[in-house]
Amino acid sequence: MCICAMAPASHIRGPDGTDSSRPTRYPERMKRPLHTLTAAELTEICRTHFGLDAEVGDFLPGEIAINVRLRAAGRDYVLKAEYPTRTMGPGHIDWITRVQETAARAGLPVAGQVPALTDAAADAVAAEAGHTRAGEEHRPFVASVDVPAGTQPALIRIQEYLPGRVAAGAHLPENYPAQVGRTAAAVVNALAGMAGEPGPMVHPWSFETTGANVLFACQRIASLEAAGQVAAEVSGQLSGDLALARAAAQRFEADIVPQLDGLERQVVHQDLNDFNLLVGDGKITGIIDFGDARTAPRVAELAIAAAYTMLGTDRPLTALRQAVAAYQTAVAGMPAELTETELGLIEHAAFTRLCLNACIWTSRTLTARADDPRAAYGRERMKRTWPVLREVLR
């Protein structure tokens, strides 16, 4: 992750480069875009809800939540802000912070979180779950904040800024796949006793629906192609790639889905990809973004993590198998050790995960504006992913 220079406290730039130093009022039923929060407003949020006297820096990349760099008492932090949604309400976000805290307490390289002084989000958790926290030890890390000139409270978190580069943009050592396998093992061990989420959570990246979501994304891309939104020079290659992805997804549905009910389940990070692992000095130094965490088949952690080790190497299958071997060695004789059934699912599950990654980002890139940061991210993803899939699926 890059180190971003601090902007003057009275003048910050949003993720689109526009001046967000002056608040704008929005129609009554419209949520105020969170990237328009000013430095003064963010400073007040930090002070009031977290007891942090912070200097506000620039916005950092983020897929859903906005992320703002902070500095306080000589330390760097990141403020994350998002509006609750039907599938990601206060209770679920509160639970995600608990997952992250559990991983941190287990000694994993995970960002520490700043406890919230206000209890609104935690009270919402109790209301959602139908119980109170009486007698239950709980430190809330989420604050429900009334957004100035807005109509709906936002959910705010602050956590430590982890230095390092994302693995996707770094020169990686030969043993990186093995490091990923050991990291996945450590995460599985750390989260094994974690209580599950407050309610069912299924999203486009859920392990169990990987095949179905690939097929849906392929259909979406085909519709865009039929509508003339795919350039002729890429259409031919893309059609071949989608055929490979469909075949992989159909095999996932036929061979893996029927076995899911018999697999060991637990809480997993579920997204140990090369943009969520930080590296430095030849080793993994950080794990970020617990937003996809959920209860899932235990094997999902390794299958997903191992999938992304195939990118950026001329020996993708070797990399995947090194990750699997390192995982099994790390947990030998422990409850997290995978069964033969689980091991037999990993390779094709990993291939299908890369298909999902390629198809979702292909679809998003085709429909995004040229200057949308997600378009550049998607193009980078596709550039690295489709060639690997052509090699391992043909």
LINNOR-V933426 format. One record per run of one state. SS is the DSSP state (~ for helix, > for strand, _ for the rest). FROM is the first residue (numbers start at 1). TO is the last residue. Records with the same first field share a line. If there is no record, write none. Layout:
# LINNOR-V933426
SS = FROM-TO, FROM-TO
This chain:
# LINNOR-V933426
_ = 1-12, 14-18, 20-33, 37-38, 51-54, 61-65, 73-74, 84-89, 106-109, 111-112, 114-119, 130-142, 146-153, 161-164, 170-175, 192-206, 227-231, 263-264, 269-276, 281-282, 288-293, 298-298, 310-315, 331-339, 368-372, 394-394
> = 13-13, 19-19, 55-60, 66-72, 75-83, 110-110, 113-113, 143-145, 154-160, 165-166, 265-268, 277-280, 283-287, 294-297
~ = 34-36, 39-50, 90-105, 120-129, 167-169, 176-191, 207-226, 232-262, 299-309, 316-330, 340-367, 373-393
